[in-house]
Amino acid sequence: MPTSVRLPEEAERRLDALASSTGRSKAFYIREAILEHLDDLEDIYLAEQVLQRIRKGEERTYTLDEVERELGLAD
């Protein structure tokens, strides 16, 4: 599915220069950048959502001792 992306002029110039100097398309580098960082972005935003739920008391955290006891790993 085609997607349109607007970039700041400086980023567009840099992307043009990179594509021109390497013989690859701008689409190649845009795709590479997204694929490289998508996992990180998902992790960050999901972690922020969990943190908000914890702060609101909607989600509980567990100590290491609690986890070890639950898993039968306690001494």
MIBABA-984855 format. One record per atom (N, C-alpha, C, CB): residue number from 1; x, y, z; atom name; residue in three letters. Coordinates in steps of 0.02 Angstrom, whole numbers, plus 32768, in hexadecimal, padded with zeros to 4 digits. Glycine has a CB too. Layout:
N
<node NUM,<X,Y,Z>,'CA','ala'>;
...
This chain:
75
<node 1,<802A,7FC6,8000>,'N','met'>;
<node 1,<8000,8000,8000>,'CA','met'>;
<node 1,<802D,803E,8000>,'C','met'>;
<node 1,<7FD0,8000,803D>,'CB','met'>;
<node 2,<8025,806A,7FD0>,'N','pro'>;
<node 2,<804E,80A7,7FCD>,'CA','pro'>;
<node 2,<8041,80D5,8009>,'C','pro'>;
<node 2,<8041,80CC,7F8C>,'CB','pro'>;
<node 3,<8077,80F2,8021>,'N','thr'>;
<node 3,<8072,8121,8059>,'CA','thr'>;
<node 3,<809B,815F,8047>,'C','thr'>;
<node 3,<808C,8101,809B>,'CB','thr'>;
<node 4,<8080,8198,8058>,'N','ser'>;
<node 4,<80A2,81D7,8049>,'CA','ser'>;
<node 4,<80C1,81F2,8089>,'C','ser'>;
<node 4,<8071,820B,802B>,'CB','ser'>;
<node 5,<80FE,820C,8084>,'N','val'>;
<node 5,<8121,8227,80BE>,'CA','val'>;
<node 5,<813B,826C,80AB>,'C','val'>;
<node 5,<815B,81F8,80D4>,'CB','val'>;
<node 6,<812D,829D,80D5>,'N','arg'>;
<node 6,<8149,82E0,80CC>,'CA','arg'>;
<node 6,<8185,82E7,80FB>,'C','arg'>;
<node 6,<8113,8318,80DB>,'CB','arg'>;
<node 7,<81BC,82FB,80DE>,'N','leu'>;
<node 7,<81FA,8303,8104>,'CA','leu'>;
<node 7,<820D,834C,8108>,'C','leu'>;
<node 7,<8232,82D9,80E6>,'CB','leu'>;
<node 8,<8230,835F,813D>,'N','pro'>;
<node 8,<824C,83A3,813F>,'CA','pro'>;
<node 8,<827D,83AA,8105>,'C','pro'>;
<node 8,<826F,83B1,8183>,'CB','pro'>;
<node 9,<8285,83E7,80EC>,'N','glu'>;
<node 9,<82B0,83F4,80B2>,'CA','glu'>;
<node 9,<82F7,83D9,80BB>,'C','glu'>;
<node 9,<82B2,843F,80A5>,'CB','glu'>;
<node 10,<8313,83E2,80F6>,'N','glu'>;
<node 10,<8357,83CA,8102>,'CA','glu'>;
<node 10,<835B,837E,80FC>,'C','glu'>;
<node 10,<836F,83E0,8149>,'CB','glu'>;
<node 11,<832B,835B,8117>,'N','ala'>;
<node 11,<832A,8312,8112>,'CA','ala'>;
<node 11,<8321,82FD,80C9>,'C','ala'>;
<node 11,<82F2,82F4,813E>,'CB','ala'>;
<node 12,<82F7,8320,80A5>,'N','glu'>;
<node 12,<82EC,8312,805E>,'CA','glu'>;
<node 12,<832D,831B,8036>,'C','glu'>;
<node 12,<82B4,833F,8041>,'CB','glu'>;
<node 13,<8352,8351,8045>,'N','arg'>;
<node 13,<8391,835D,8023>,'CA','arg'>;
<node 13,<83C4,8325,8032>,'C','arg'>;
<node 13,<83AE,83A2,8037>,'CB','arg'>;
<node 14,<83C7,8312,8070>,'N','arg'>;
<node 14,<83F6,82DE,8084>,'CA','arg'>;
<node 14,<83E3,829B,8063>,'C','arg'>;
<node 14,<83F7,82D6,80D0>,'CB','arg'>;
<node 15,<83A3,828D,8062>,'N','leu'>;
<node 15,<838C,8250,8043>,'CA','leu'>;
<node 15,<839A,8250,7FF8>,'C','leu'>;
<node 15,<8341,8247,804F>,'CB','leu'>;
<node 16,<838E,8289,7FD8>,'N','asp'>;
<node 16,<839E,828F,7F90>,'CA','asp'>;
<node 16,<83E9,8283,7F84>,'C','asp'>;
<node 16,<838B,82D5,7F77>,'CB','asp'>;
<node 17,<8413,82A0,7FAD>,'N','ala'>;
<node 17,<845B,8299,7FA5>,'CA','ala'>;
<node 17,<8470,8250,7FB0>,'C','ala'>;
<node 17,<8480,82C7,7FD6>,'CB','ala'>;
<node 18,<8455,8231,7FE2>,'N','leu'>;
<node 18,<8466,81EB,7FF0>,'CA','leu'>;
<node 18,<8451,81BE,7FB6>,'C','leu'>;
<node 18,<8445,81D3,8031>,'CB','leu'>;
<node 19,<8414,81C7,7F9F>,'N','ala'>;
<node 19,<83FB,819F,7F67>,'CA','ala'>;
<node 19,<8425,81AA,7F29>,'C','ala'>;
<node 19,<83B1,81AF,7F59>,'CB','ala'>;
<node 20,<8435,81E8,7F1C>,'N','ser'>;
<node 20,<845C,81F9,7EE1>,'CA','ser'>;
<node 20,<84A3,81DC,7EE4>,'C','ser'>;
<node 20,<8460,8245,7ED9>,'CB','ser'>;
<node 21,<84C2,81E0,7F1E>,'N','ser'>;
<node 21,<8507,81C9,7F24>,'CA','ser'>;
<node 21,<850D,817D,7F27>,'C','ser'>;
<node 21,<8526,81E6,7F61>,'CB','ser'>;
<node 22,<84D7,815B,7F39>,'N','thr'>;
<node 22,<84DB,8112,7F3E>,'CA','thr'>;
<node 22,<84B7,80ED,7F06>,'C','thr'>;
<node 22,<84BE,80FC,7F80>,'CB','thr'>;
<node 23,<848F,8111,7EDF>,'N','gly'>;
<node 23,<846B,80F1,7EA9>,'CA','gly'>;
<node 23,<842D,80CB,7EBF>,'C','gly'>;
<node 23,<8498,80C3,7E85>,'CB','gly'>;
<node 24,<841B,80D3,7EFE>,'N','arg'>;
<node 24,<83DE,80B3,7F17>,'CA','arg'>;
<node 24,<83A6,80E7,7F17>,'C','arg'>;
<node 24,<83E8,8096,7F5F>,'CB','arg'>;
<node 25,<8368,80CF,7F1C>,'N','ser'>;
<node 25,<832F,80FE,7F1C>,'CA','ser'>;
<node 25,<8324,811B,7F62>,'C','ser'>;
<node 25,<82EF,80DA,7F04>,'CB','ser'>;
<node 26,<8303,8154,7F62>,'N','lys'>;
<node 26,<82F1,8172,7FA2>,'CA','lys'>;
<node 26,<82C2,8143,7FC7>,'C','lys'>;
<node 26,<82D0,81B8,7F98>,'CB','lys'>;
<node 27,<8295,8122,7FA3>,'N','ala'>;
<node 27,<8266,80F3,7FC2>,'CA','ala'>;
<node 27,<828B,80BC,7FE7>,'C','ala'>;
<node 27,<8238,80D5,7F8D>,'CB','ala'>;
<node 28,<82C3,80A5,7FCA>,'N','phe'>;
<node 28,<82EB,8072,7FEB>,'CA','phe'>;
<node 28,<8301,8089,8031>,'C','phe'>;
<node 28,<8328,8060,7FC0>,'CB','phe'>;
<node 29,<831C,80C6,8035>,'N','tyr'>;
<node 29,<8335,80DF,8074>,'CA','tyr'>;
<node 29,<82FD,80F0,80A6>,'C','tyr'>;
<node 29,<8360,811C,8069>,'CB','tyr'>;
<node 30,<82C5,8108,808C>,'N','ile'>;
<node 30,<828C,8114,80B8>,'CA','ile'>;
<node 30,<8274,80D3,80D6>,'C','ile'>;
<node 30,<8252,8138,8092>,'CB','ile'>;
<node 31,<826E,809F,80AC>,'N','arg'>;
<node 31,<8258,805D,80C3>,'CA','arg'>;
<node 31,<828A,8042,80F7>,'C','arg'>;
<node 31,<8252,802D,8088>,'CB','arg'>;
<node 32,<82CB,8047,80E8>,'N','glu'>;
<node 32,<82FE,802F,8116>,'CA','glu'>;
<node 32,<82FA,8052,815A>,'C','glu'>;
<node 32,<8344,8039,80F8>,'CB','glu'>;
<node 33,<82F1,8093,8159>,'N','ala'>;
<node 33,<82EE,80B9,8197>,'CA','ala'>;
<node 33,<82B1,80A4,81C1>,'C','ala'>;
<node 33,<82EB,8104,8189>,'CB','ala'>;
<node 34,<8279,809C,81A0>,'N','ile'>;
<node 34,<823C,8088,81C5>,'CA','ile'>;
<node 34,<8244,8042,81E1>,'C','ile'>;
<node 34,<81FF,808A,8196>,'CB','ile'>;
<node 35,<825B,8013,81B9>,'N','leu'>;
<node 35,<8262,7FCF,81D1>,'CA','leu'>;
<node 35,<8295,7FCA,820A>,'C','leu'>;
<node 35,<8276,7FA0,8198>,'CB','leu'>;
<node 36,<82CA,7FF1,8205>,'N','glu'>;
<node 36,<82FE,7FF1,8239>,'CA','glu'>;
<node 36,<82E4,800A,827C>,'C','glu'>;
<node 36,<8339,801B,8223>,'CB','glu'>;
<node 37,<82B6,803A,827C>,'N','his'>;
<node 37,<82A2,805A,82BA>,'CA','his'>;
<node 37,<825B,804B,82D1>,'C','his'>;
<node 37,<82A9,80A4,82B2>,'CB','his'>;
<node 38,<8235,8026,82AA>,'N','leu'>;
<node 38,<81F0,8018,82BB>,'CA','leu'>;
<node 38,<81EA,7FF1,82FC>,'C','leu'>;
<node 38,<81CE,7FF2,8283>,'CB','leu'>;
<node 39,<8213,7FBE,8306>,'N','asp'>;
<node 39,<8211,7F98,8344>,'CA','asp'>;
<node 39,<821E,7FC4,8381>,'C','asp'>;
<node 39,<8244,7F5F,8342>,'CB','asp'>;
<node 40,<824F,7FF0,837B>,'N','asp'>;
<node 40,<825F,801E,83B2>,'CA','asp'>;
<node 40,<8225,804C,83C1>,'C','asp'>;
<node 40,<829E,8047,83A2>,'CB','asp'>;
<node 41,<8206,8068,838E>,'N','leu'>;
<node 41,<81CE,8095,8398>,'CA','leu'>;
<node 41,<8193,8071,83B9>,'C','leu'>;
<node 41,<81B8,80B3,8355>,'CB','leu'>;
<node 42,<8185,8034,83A3>,'N','glu'>;
<node 42,<814F,800E,83C2>,'CA','glu'>;
<node 42,<815E,8001,840B>,'C','glu'>;
<node 42,<8145,7FCB,839D>,'CB','glu'>;
<node 43,<819C,7FED,841A>,'N','asp'>;
<node 43,<81AF,7FE0,8460>,'CA','asp'>;
<node 43,<81A7,801E,848B>,'C','asp'>;
<node 43,<81F7,7FC7,8463>,'CB','asp'>;
<node 44,<81BE,8057,8472>,'N','ile'>;
<node 44,<81BA,8095,8499>,'CA','ile'>;
<node 44,<8172,80A8,84A7>,'C','ile'>;
<node 44,<81DD,80CD,8473>,'CB','ile'>;
<node 45,<8148,80A8,8474>,'N','tyr'>;
<node 45,<8103,80BE,847E>,'CA','tyr'>;
<node 45,<80DB,808D,84A8>,'C','tyr'>;
<node 45,<80E1,80C7,843B>,'CB','tyr'>;
<node 46,<80E7,804C,849F>,'N','leu'>;
<node 46,<80C4,801B,84C9>,'CA','leu'>;
<node 46,<80DB,801F,8511>,'C','leu'>;
<node 46,<80CF,7FD4,84AE>,'CB','leu'>;
<node 47,<811C,802A,851C>,'N','ala'>;
<node 47,<8136,8031,8560>,'CA','ala'>;
<node 47,<8119,806F,8582>,'C','ala'>;
<node 47,<8183,8035,855F>,'CB','ala'>;
<node 48,<8111,80A5,855D>,'N','glu'>;
<node 48,<80F4,80E2,8579>,'CA','glu'>;
<node 48,<80AB,80D6,858D>,'C','glu'>;
<node 48,<80F8,811C,8547>,'CB','glu'>;
<node 49,<8087,80AE,8566>,'N','gln'>;
<node 49,<8041,809E,8577>,'CA','gln'>;
<node 49,<803E,8075,85B7>,'C','gln'>;
<node 49,<801F,8079,853E>,'CB','gln'>;
<node 50,<806A,8044,85BE>,'N','val'>;
<node 50,<806C,801A,85FA>,'CA','val'>;
<node 50,<807D,8045,8636>,'C','val'>;
<node 50,<809E,7FE0,85F2>,'CB','val'>;
<node 51,<80AE,8071,862F>,'N','leu'>;
<node 51,<80C2,809D,8666>,'CA','leu'>;
<node 51,<8088,80C8,867D>,'C','leu'>;
<node 51,<80FD,80C9,8652>,'CB','leu'>;
<node 52,<8061,80E2,864F>,'N','gln'>;
<node 52,<8027,810A,8661>,'CA','gln'>;
<node 52,<7FF4,80E1,8688>,'C','gln'>;
<node 52,<8006,8128,8622>,'CB','gln'>;
<node 53,<7FE9,80A3,8673>,'N','arg'>;
<node 53,<7FBA,8078,8697>,'CA','arg'>;
<node 53,<7FD4,8067,86DC>,'C','arg'>;
<node 53,<7FAE,8037,8670>,'CB','arg'>;
<node 54,<8015,805D,86E4>,'N','ile'>;
<node 54,<8032,8050,8725>,'CA','ile'>;
<node 54,<8029,808D,8752>,'C','ile'>;
<node 54,<807D,803F,871F>,'CB','ile'>;
<node 55,<8037,80C8,8738>,'N','arg'>;
<node 55,<8030,8105,8761>,'CA','arg'>;
<node 55,<7FE8,8112,8775>,'C','arg'>;
<node 55,<804A,8141,873B>,'CB','arg'>;
<node 56,<7FB8,80FD,874C>,'N','lys'>;
<node 56,<7F71,8105,875C>,'CA','lys'>;
<node 56,<7F57,80CE,8789>,'C','lys'>;
<node 56,<7F48,8107,871C>,'CB','lys'>;
<node 57,<7F81,809D,8798>,'N','gly'>;
<node 57,<7F6D,8065,87C1>,'CA','gly'>;
<node 57,<7F43,8032,879B>,'C','gly'>;
<node 57,<7F46,807E,87FC>,'CB','gly'>;
<node 58,<7F45,8034,875A>,'N','glu'>;
<node 58,<7F1E,8006,8731>,'CA','glu'>;
<node 58,<7F45,7FC7,8720>,'C','glu'>;
<node 58,<7F09,8028,86F1>,'CB','glu'>;
<node 59,<7F85,7FC7,872F>,'N','glu'>;
<node 59,<7FAF,7F8D,8720>,'CA','glu'>;
<node 59,<7FDF,7F84,875A>,'C','glu'>;
<node 59,<7FD5,7F95,86DC>,'CB','glu'>;
<node 60,<7FEB,7F46,876D>,'N','arg'>;
<node 60,<8015,7F37,87A6>,'CA','arg'>;
<node 60,<805B,7F23,8790>,'C','arg'>;
<node 60,<7FF5,7EFF,87D0>,'CB','arg'>;
<node 61,<808C,7F32,87B9>,'N','thr'>;
<node 61,<80D0,7F1A,87AE>,'CA','thr'>;
<node 61,<80E0,7EE6,87E3>,'C','thr'>;
<node 61,<8103,7F55,87B0>,'CB','thr'>;
<node 62,<8114,7EBF,87D7>,'N','tyr'>;
<node 62,<8127,7E8A,8804>,'CA','tyr'>;
<node 62,<8171,7E90,8814>,'C','tyr'>;
<node 62,<8117,7E44,87E6>,'CB','tyr'>;
<node 63,<8182,7E81,8852>,'N','thr'>;
<node 63,<81C8,7E81,8866>,'CA','thr'>;
<node 63,<81E9,7E42,884C>,'C','thr'>;
<node 63,<81D0,7E87,88B3>,'CB','thr'>;
<node 64,<822B,7E41,884B>,'N','leu'>;
<node 64,<8250,7E06,8837>,'CA','leu'>;
<node 64,<8240,7DCC,8866>,'C','leu'>;
<node 64,<829B,7E14,8836>,'CB','leu'>;
<node 65,<823C,7DDA,88A6>,'N','asp'>;
<node 65,<822B,7DA6,88D7>,'CA','asp'>;
<node 65,<81E7,7D87,88C8>,'C','asp'>;
<node 65,<822C,7DC2,891E>,'CB','asp'>;
<node 66,<81B6,7DB0,88B7>,'N','glu'>;
<node 66,<8173,7D96,88A6>,'CA','glu'>;
<node 66,<8175,7D69,8869>,'C','glu'>;
<node 66,<8142,7DCF,889B>,'CB','glu'>;
<node 67,<819A,7D7E,8837>,'N','val'>;
<node 67,<819E,7D56,87F9>,'CA','val'>;
<node 67,<81C2,7D14,8807>,'C','val'>;
<node 67,<81C3,7D7E,87C2>,'CB','val'>;
<node 68,<81F9,7D17,882C>,'N','glu'>;
<node 68,<821D,7CDA,883C>,'CA','glu'>;
<node 68,<81F2,7CA9,8862>,'C','glu'>;
<node 68,<825C,7CEA,8863>,'CB','glu'>;
<node 69,<81CC,7CC2,8894>,'N','arg'>;
<node 69,<819F,7C97,88BB>,'CA','arg'>;
<node 69,<816A,7C77,888E>,'C','arg'>;
<node 69,<817E,7CBE,88F3>,'CB','arg'>;
<node 70,<814C,7CA0,8862>,'N','glu'>;
<node 70,<8117,7C89,8835>,'CA','glu'>;
<node 70,<8132,7C52,8806>,'C','glu'>;
<node 70,<80FA,7CC3,880D>,'CB','glu'>;
<node 71,<816F,7C59,87F0>,'N','leu'>;
<node 71,<818D,7C29,87C1>,'CA','leu'>;
<node 71,<81B1,7BEF,87E4>,'C','leu'>;
<node 71,<81BD,7C4D,8794>,'CB','leu'>;
<node 72,<81B0,7BF0,8827>,'N','gly'>;
<node 72,<81D1,7BBB,884D>,'CA','gly'>;
<node 72,<821C,7BBF,884B>,'C','gly'>;
<node 72,<81BB,7B78,8832>,'CB','gly'>;
<node 73,<8236,7BFC,8843>,'N','leu'>;
<node 73,<827E,7C05,883F>,'CA','leu'>;
<node 73,<829B,7C22,8880>,'C','leu'>;
<node 73,<828F,7C33,8805>,'CB','leu'>;
<node 74,<8271,7C2F,88B1>,'N','ala'>;
<node 74,<8288,7C4D,88F0>,'CA','ala'>;
<node 74,<82B2,7C1B,8916>,'C','ala'>;
<node 74,<824C,7C65,891C>,'CB','ala'>;
<node 75,<82E4,7C34,893B>,'N','asp'>;
<node 75,<8310,7C09,8963>,'CA','asp'>;
<node 75,<82EA,7BE8,899B>,'C','asp'>;
<node 75,<834A,7C2F,897F>,'CB','asp'>;
